[in-house]
Amino acid sequence: MRLGTRWTAGTVPPAAVPAALHAQLAAVEALLPGESPRPSWTLTFLEGRPIAELDTGVTVSLTASGDVIVGHADDPLS
């Protein structure tokens, strides 16, 4: 079992966050308004693959083939 974690947007992701997600997480954070408090990310694992979800509903995940996908928690599953 892999445990998730939480961290504040704009800070260095914890070691549990796969490096493959870091660039896309930073790209999403660059689009956030500069207001405070900053939203937080929550890292979970589904079928062994990481999914980072921002409090705003934006998700950054890793597919089985290793692609990084940005979506939204409200997106229909395909």
MDAnalysis code that builds the backbone (N, CA, C; Angstrom):
import MDAnalysis as mda
import numpy as np

u = mda.Universe.empty(234, n_residues=78, atom_resindex=np.repeat(np.arange(78), 3), trajectory=True)
u.add_TopologyAttr("name", ["N", "CA", "C"] * 78)
u.add_TopologyAttr("resid", np.arange(1, 79))
u.add_TopologyAttr("resname", ["MET", "ARG", "LEU", "GLY", "THR", "ARG", "TRP", "THR", "ALA", "GLY", "THR", "VAL", "PRO", "PRO", "ALA", "ALA", "VAL", "PRO", "ALA", "ALA", "LEU", "HIS", "ALA", "GLN", "LEU", "ALA", "ALA", "VAL", "GLU", "ALA", "LEU", "LEU", "PRO", "GLY", "GLU", "SER", "PRO", "ARG", "PRO", "SER", "TRP", "THR", "LEU", "THR", "PHE", "LEU", "GLU", "GLY", "ARG", "PRO", "ILE", "ALA", "GLU", "LEU", "ASP", "THR", "GLY", "VAL", "THR", "VAL", "SER", "LEU", "THR", "ALA", "SER", "GLY", "ASP", "VAL", "ILE", "VAL", "GLY", "HIS", "ALA", "ASP", "ASP", "PRO", "LEU", "SER"])
u.atoms.positions = np.array([
    [0.834, -1.171, 0.000],
    [0.000, 0.000, 0.000],
    [0.885, 1.243, 0.000],
    [0.485, 2.231, -0.800],
    [1.220, 3.489, -0.839],
    [0.342, 4.579, -0.262],
    [0.908, 5.351, 0.622],
    [0.172, 6.434, 1.245],
    [0.384, 7.723, 0.473],
    [-0.633, 8.536, 0.433],
    [-0.534, 9.831, -0.211],
    [-0.020, 10.877, 0.764],
    [-0.076, 12.124, 0.320],
    [0.401, 13.224, 1.141],
    [-0.239, 14.511, 0.657],
    [-0.096, 15.570, 1.423],
    [-0.583, 16.907, 1.034],
    [0.554, 17.902, 1.140],
    [0.515, 18.918, 0.284],
    [1.479, 20.009, 0.346],
    [0.867, 21.240, -0.293],
    [1.381, 22.399, 0.055],
    [0.877, 23.669, -0.445],
    [1.451, 23.968, -1.824],
    [0.585, 24.429, -2.716],
    [1.032, 24.823, -4.057],
    [2.120, 25.888, -3.934],
    [3.123, 25.786, -4.769],
    [4.224, 26.739, -4.751],
    [5.393, 26.316, -3.889],
    [5.238, 25.209, -3.161],
    [6.349, 24.690, -2.368],
    [6.901, 23.444, -3.061],
    [8.043, 22.992, -2.626],
    [8.659, 21.807, -3.220],
    [7.801, 20.589, -2.900],
    [7.424, 19.795, -3.920],
    [6.632, 18.596, -3.648],
    [7.411, 17.619, -2.751],
    [6.709, 16.906, -1.894],
    [7.366, 15.912, -1.035],
    [8.016, 14.801, -1.860],
    [8.906, 14.069, -1.243],
    [9.621, 12.985, -1.920],
    [8.687, 11.914, -2.473],
    [7.496, 11.769, -1.898],
    [6.542, 10.756, -2.367],
    [5.963, 11.080, -3.746],
    [6.087, 12.333, -4.178],
    [5.546, 12.744, -5.478],
    [6.541, 12.353, -6.566],
    [6.126, 11.517, -7.520],
    [7.045, 11.095, -8.575],
    [7.595, 12.286, -9.373],
    [8.866, 12.236, -9.673],
    [9.523, 13.316, -10.421],
    [8.852, 13.566, -11.765],
    [8.236, 12.548, -12.339],
    [7.572, 12.699, -13.641],
    [6.439, 13.723, -13.585],
    [5.893, 13.988, -12.410],
    [4.791, 14.940, -12.276],
    [5.250, 16.368, -11.998],
    [6.471, 16.552, -11.552],
    [6.937, 17.846, -11.055],
    [6.782, 18.976, -12.066],
    [7.184, 18.790, -13.307],
    [7.124, 19.876, -14.300],
    [5.684, 20.310, -14.545],
    [4.769, 19.357, -14.635],
    [3.378, 19.715, -14.899],
    [2.720, 20.344, -13.684],
    [3.096, 19.897, -12.495],
    [2.586, 20.538, -11.282],
    [3.010, 22.012, -11.263],
    [4.267, 22.273, -11.585],
    [4.772, 23.647, -11.615],
    [4.061, 24.474, -12.681],
    [3.755, 23.865, -13.829],
    [3.049, 24.581, -14.891],
    [1.641, 24.974, -14.444],
    [0.961, 24.084, -13.744],
    [-0.376, 24.399, -13.221],
    [-0.270, 25.515, -12.188],
    [0.701, 25.418, -11.299],
    [0.870, 26.420, -10.244],
    [1.184, 27.801, -10.821],
    [1.882, 27.847, -11.952],
    [2.223, 29.122, -12.584],
    [0.978, 29.874, -13.056],
    [-0.115, 29.167, -13.249],
    [-1.369, 29.779, -13.700],
    [-2.262, 30.242, -12.552],
    [-1.881, 29.913, -11.323],
    [-2.688, 30.286, -10.168],
    [-2.531, 31.765, -9.849],
    [-3.617, 32.405, -9.377],
    [-3.478, 33.797, -8.933],
    [-2.560, 33.860, -7.719],
    [-1.957, 34.978, -7.485],
    [-0.980, 35.124, -6.400],
    [-1.580, 35.343, -5.028],
    [-2.875, 35.117, -4.883],
    [-3.515, 35.388, -3.601],
    [-3.156, 34.344, -2.549],
    [-3.427, 34.715, -1.326],
    [-3.133, 33.844, -0.203],
    [-4.439, 33.548, 0.512],
    [-4.685, 32.431, 1.082],
    [-3.767, 31.291, 1.144],
    [-3.741, 30.527, -0.181],
    [-2.628, 29.884, -0.421],
    [-2.458, 29.078, -1.624],
    [-3.210, 27.760, -1.442],
    [-3.764, 27.214, -2.543],
    [-4.428, 25.913, -2.433],
    [-3.407, 24.811, -2.162],
    [-3.894, 23.675, -1.762],
    [-3.022, 22.532, -1.474],
    [-3.256, 21.416, -2.480],
    [-2.212, 20.637, -2.701],
    [-2.273, 19.429, -3.507],
    [-2.502, 18.248, -2.584],
    [-3.187, 17.225, -3.088],
    [-3.336, 15.957, -2.393],
    [-2.873, 14.861, -3.342],
    [-1.917, 14.072, -2.918],
    [-1.415, 12.961, -3.722],
    [-2.082, 11.678, -3.255],
    [-2.672, 10.959, -4.198],
    [-3.228, 9.642, -3.929],
    [-2.733, 8.697, -5.017],
    [-2.995, 7.438, -4.833],
    [-2.604, 6.439, -5.824],
    [-3.825, 5.611, -6.192],
    [-4.060, 5.446, -7.482],
    [-5.147, 4.624, -7.977],
    [-4.538, 3.551, -8.862],
    [-4.743, 2.310, -8.492],
    [-4.148, 1.179, -9.211],
    [-2.635, 1.360, -9.353],
    [-2.024, 1.900, -8.295],
    [-0.580, 2.075, -8.265],
    [-0.060, 3.297, -8.992],
    [-0.941, 4.063, -9.638],
    [-0.509, 5.257, -10.378],
    [-0.840, 6.515, -9.587],
    [0.073, 7.499, -9.581],
    [-0.129, 8.711, -8.797],
    [-1.125, 9.667, -9.441],
    [-1.919, 10.307, -8.579],
    [-2.829, 11.364, -8.997],
    [-2.690, 12.488, -7.981],
    [-2.307, 13.669, -8.461],
    [-2.225, 14.844, -7.605],
    [-3.436, 15.715, -7.921],
    [-4.204, 16.052, -6.897],
    [-5.385, 16.900, -7.091],
    [-5.240, 18.172, -6.273],
    [-5.381, 19.293, -6.961],
    [-5.341, 20.593, -6.315],
    [-6.712, 20.867, -5.705],
    [-6.779, 21.665, -4.642],
    [-8.052, 21.990, -4.004],
    [-9.061, 22.563, -5.002],
    [-8.597, 23.138, -6.086],
    [-9.468, 23.719, -7.110],
    [-10.104, 22.663, -8.000],
    [-9.646, 21.408, -7.898],
    [-10.176, 20.324, -8.721],
    [-9.283, 19.932, -9.877],
    [-8.227, 20.690, -10.141],
    [-7.287, 20.334, -11.201],
    [-6.532, 19.082, -10.780],
    [-6.378, 18.147, -11.712],
    [-5.652, 16.913, -11.427],
    [-4.464, 16.773, -12.375],
    [-3.403, 16.186, -11.873],
    [-2.223, 15.833, -12.659],
    [-1.959, 14.369, -12.342],
    [-1.976, 13.534, -13.379],
    [-1.828, 12.100, -13.139],
    [-0.881, 11.466, -14.145],
    [-0.478, 10.274, -13.829],
    [0.439, 9.502, -14.659],
    [-0.312, 8.282, -15.177],
    [-0.340, 8.118, -16.500],
    [-1.032, 6.972, -17.088],
    [-0.173, 5.723, -16.990],
    [-0.753, 4.591, -17.322],
    [-0.025, 3.325, -17.309],
    [1.140, 3.351, -18.292],
    [1.008, 4.133, -19.371],
    [2.076, 4.215, -20.375],
    [3.133, 5.260, -20.023],
    [2.937, 5.986, -18.902],
    [3.930, 6.959, -18.454],
    [3.665, 8.385, -18.896],
    [2.517, 8.629, -19.530],
    [2.169, 9.992, -19.940],
    [1.607, 10.763, -18.758],
    [1.924, 12.057, -18.701],
    [1.380, 12.923, -17.661],
    [0.168, 13.638, -18.250],
    [-0.955, 13.531, -17.544],
    [-2.222, 14.080, -18.011],
    [-2.729, 15.119, -17.012],
    [-3.175, 16.267, -17.533],
    [-3.812, 17.291, -16.702],
    [-5.299, 17.257, -17.000],
    [-6.103, 17.272, -15.954],
    [-7.549, 17.256, -16.120],
    [-8.213, 17.976, -14.979],
    [-9.461, 17.625, -14.743],
    [-10.217, 18.208, -13.646],
    [-11.026, 17.089, -12.999],
    [-11.191, 17.176, -11.722],
    [-11.899, 16.146, -10.957],
    [-13.313, 15.920, -11.494],
    [-13.909, 16.926, -12.124],
    [-15.263, 16.808, -12.672],
    [-15.302, 16.214, -14.090],
    [-14.133, 15.991, -14.696],
    [-14.099, 15.434, -16.037],
    [-14.707, 14.031, -16.033],
    [-15.510, 13.716, -17.051],
    [-16.034, 12.345, -17.120],
    [-14.908, 11.350, -17.393],
    [-15.032, 10.176, -16.828],
    [-14.037, 9.140, -17.065],
    [-14.222, 8.585, -18.466],
    [-13.121, 8.337, -19.150],
    [-13.244, 7.774, -20.509],
    [-12.662, 6.396, -20.562],
])
